[in-house]
Amino acid sequence: MDIEQTSTINSPAHGRDLRKGRVSIENNIYLVTIVTQGRRPLFKRLECGRVVVCSLQYAEKFGIASTLAYVVMPDHSHWLMSLENQSSLSNVVGRIKRNTSRQINRHLGYTGVGVWQRGFHEHALRGEEDVRDVARYIVANPLRAGLVKRVGDYPLWDAVWL
């Protein structure tokens, strides 16, 4: 599975293509990738990356998703999660994107500036896929990208097993 090959096309038609065949199944595990608009490295600023982390924690606190692992990279985010309480995957990701956009714009002093590309990429894990292997792959992103020499040195990741 090559998670890094998430499409960066930013067109309304592409957003519709990403939704084709999307099914939300409670307690199913999904790997969700969302990308900043224009691949801007907004999350090089720790405070902007923390906004995303807090939003993922919010989703868990309010019972719409359980986070298994995540990493917030400079220009995208990977989130390994399970849907809760019959929540729709599109609605959960939409809430995360709206919440983070509003807070990041407020923090940076912008009004209505797009933070995220339209749509998102999702992969529903199948029974034969090892969830812990996927989580390890996610949290090792900063290491593979050359951002740090040790995963523990990167501030914007977590996994329930670590």
Backbone torsions as a table, in degrees:
resi	resn	phi	psi	omega
1	MET	NA	124.3	179.9
2	ASP	-109.3	94.0	-175.6
3	ILE	-68.5	-30.4	-174.8
4	GLU	-69.7	-10.8	-177.7
5	GLN	-90.3	34.9	176.4
6	THR	-65.8	134.5	-178.2
7	SER	-66.9	144.6	178.5
8	THR	-113.1	12.1	179.1
9	ILE	-66.7	134.5	-175.1
10	ASN	-120.4	70.1	178.5
11	SER	-131.6	151.2	178.8
12	PRO	-57.7	-38.2	179.9
13	ALA	-63.1	-40.0	179.2
14	HIS	-64.2	-39.3	177.7
15	GLY	-58.4	-40.8	177.3
16	ARG	-65.0	-40.4	179.4
17	ASP	-60.3	-38.0	179.7
18	LEU	-65.7	-27.6	-178.6
19	ARG	-84.3	-17.2	-177.6
20	LYS	-58.8	127.0	175.9
21	GLY	76.7	4.4	-178.4
22	ARG	-73.7	127.6	179.7
23	VAL	-125.8	135.7	177.9
24	SER	-102.4	119.5	-179.0
25	ILE	-122.7	120.3	179.8
26	GLU	-56.9	138.8	179.7
27	ASN	69.7	0.1	173.9
28	ASN	-76.2	149.5	-179.2
29	ILE	-99.1	131.3	-178.5
30	TYR	-124.9	144.5	168.2
31	LEU	-104.5	116.1	-176.9
32	VAL	-110.9	132.4	176.1
33	THR	-121.9	125.9	174.9
34	ILE	-123.8	143.6	-171.5
35	VAL	-121.8	141.2	177.9
36	THR	-68.6	152.1	179.7
37	GLN	-62.9	127.6	-179.6
38	GLY	67.8	13.7	-177.5
39	ARG	54.8	33.9	176.0
40	ARG	-65.4	135.3	-178.3
41	PRO	-82.0	57.7	-177.8
42	LEU	-58.9	-31.6	-171.5
43	PHE	-90.0	10.4	166.3
44	LYS	-66.3	-25.7	174.9
45	ARG	-83.6	111.9	-175.4
46	LEU	-52.2	-40.6	-177.1
47	GLU	-64.7	-32.4	176.6
48	CYS	-72.7	-39.6	176.5
49	GLY	-64.1	-36.8	178.3
50	ARG	-64.9	-29.2	176.3
51	VAL	-60.8	-42.6	179.1
52	VAL	-65.2	-45.5	179.7
53	VAL	-58.3	-46.5	-179.9
54	CYS	-63.3	-35.2	178.8
55	SER	-67.6	-38.1	175.9
56	LEU	-65.1	-39.3	177.0
57	GLN	-65.6	-35.7	176.6
58	TYR	-60.6	-44.4	-179.9
59	ALA	-59.2	-38.2	178.8
60	GLU	-71.4	-45.1	-177.9
61	LYS	-58.5	-37.6	-178.0
62	PHE	-93.0	9.8	169.7
63	GLY	72.3	24.0	178.9
64	ILE	-99.5	-16.3	178.5
65	ALA	-159.6	149.1	173.2
66	SER	-110.4	124.9	-179.0
67	THR	-86.7	127.3	175.7
68	LEU	-99.9	-37.2	177.0
69	ALA	-163.6	155.3	173.8
70	TYR	-156.4	160.6	167.7
71	VAL	-146.6	135.8	175.7
72	VAL	-108.3	107.5	179.4
73	MET	-88.3	170.7	-177.9
74	PRO	-55.2	-33.9	-176.1
75	ASP	-128.9	11.6	176.7
76	HIS	-163.6	171.5	-178.5
77	SER	-139.1	140.0	172.6
78	HIS	-113.5	135.0	-176.8
79	TRP	-136.2	116.2	175.1
80	LEU	-97.0	115.3	-171.2
81	MET	-146.6	165.7	176.0
82	SER	-122.7	133.7	178.1
83	LEU	-73.1	144.2	-179.9
84	GLU	-126.1	157.7	171.4
85	ASN	50.1	43.8	176.5
86	GLN	55.8	30.8	177.6
87	SER	-74.2	149.3	175.7
88	SER	-87.9	136.1	179.2
89	LEU	-57.2	-45.1	179.2
90	SER	-61.7	-40.2	179.0
91	ASN	-67.3	-42.1	-179.5
92	VAL	-63.9	-49.2	-179.4
93	VAL	-65.3	-38.8	176.8
94	GLY	-59.6	-42.0	178.3
95	ARG	-63.2	-43.1	179.3
96	ILE	-60.7	-47.4	-177.2
97	LYS	-65.5	-43.4	179.3
98	ARG	-64.3	-46.7	-178.6
99	ASN	-61.7	-47.6	-178.1
100	THR	-68.2	-39.1	179.1
101	SER	-59.8	-47.6	-179.1
102	ARG	-60.4	-46.7	-177.2
103	GLN	-69.5	-40.2	179.9
104	ILE	-67.4	-42.6	176.8
105	ASN	-60.2	-43.0	178.9
106	ARG	-61.7	-44.8	-179.0
107	HIS	-63.0	-40.5	-177.0
108	LEU	-86.8	-5.2	179.1
109	GLY	78.6	24.8	178.9
110	TYR	-100.9	162.6	173.9
111	THR	-126.9	118.6	173.8
112	GLY	66.8	21.1	178.2
113	VAL	-81.1	132.0	179.8
114	GLY	-66.8	130.3	177.6
115	VAL	-98.2	-43.8	-173.9
116	TRP	-110.3	151.2	169.5
117	GLN	-67.9	159.0	174.5
118	ARG	-64.4	148.5	176.0
119	GLY	69.9	-172.3	177.4
120	PHE	-161.6	163.8	177.1
121	HIS	-105.4	136.8	177.6
122	GLU	-135.0	147.5	175.9
123	HIS	-131.8	118.0	175.7
124	ALA	-81.9	121.6	-179.3
125	LEU	-68.6	139.4	177.5
126	ARG	-95.9	162.8	-176.0
127	GLY	-54.1	-33.0	-176.5
128	GLU	-81.7	-9.5	179.8
129	GLU	-83.0	134.5	179.2
130	ASP	-83.5	114.3	-176.7
131	VAL	-60.2	-39.1	-179.7
132	ARG	-66.9	-35.4	176.4
133	ASP	-64.3	-41.3	178.0
134	VAL	-64.1	-42.7	178.7
135	ALA	-61.8	-43.0	178.1
136	ARG	-61.4	-41.9	178.6
137	TYR	-60.3	-44.0	-178.8
138	ILE	-61.9	-53.1	-173.8
139	VAL	-71.8	-15.8	177.5
140	ALA	-85.2	-2.1	179.7
141	ASN	-52.1	-47.8	-179.1
142	PRO	-62.0	-33.5	177.9
143	LEU	-66.7	-49.3	179.3
144	ARG	-63.6	-31.6	-179.6
145	ALA	-80.8	-4.6	179.4
146	GLY	76.7	19.3	-179.7
147	LEU	-79.6	-26.5	179.7
148	VAL	-146.0	163.9	176.3
149	LYS	-93.5	-22.1	176.9
150	ARG	-133.6	138.8	-179.3
151	VAL	-54.8	-40.7	-178.1
152	GLY	-62.1	-15.6	179.4
153	ASP	-83.3	-11.2	-179.1
154	TYR	-90.9	130.5	-171.9
155	PRO	-84.8	-12.2	-169.3
156	LEU	-114.7	60.1	176.4
157	TRP	-152.5	163.1	172.5
158	ASP	-167.7	159.2	174.9
159	ALA	-151.2	142.2	-176.3
160	VAL	-63.6	-22.5	-176.9
161	TRP	-89.9	-9.1	-174.1
162	LEU	-111.6	NA	NA
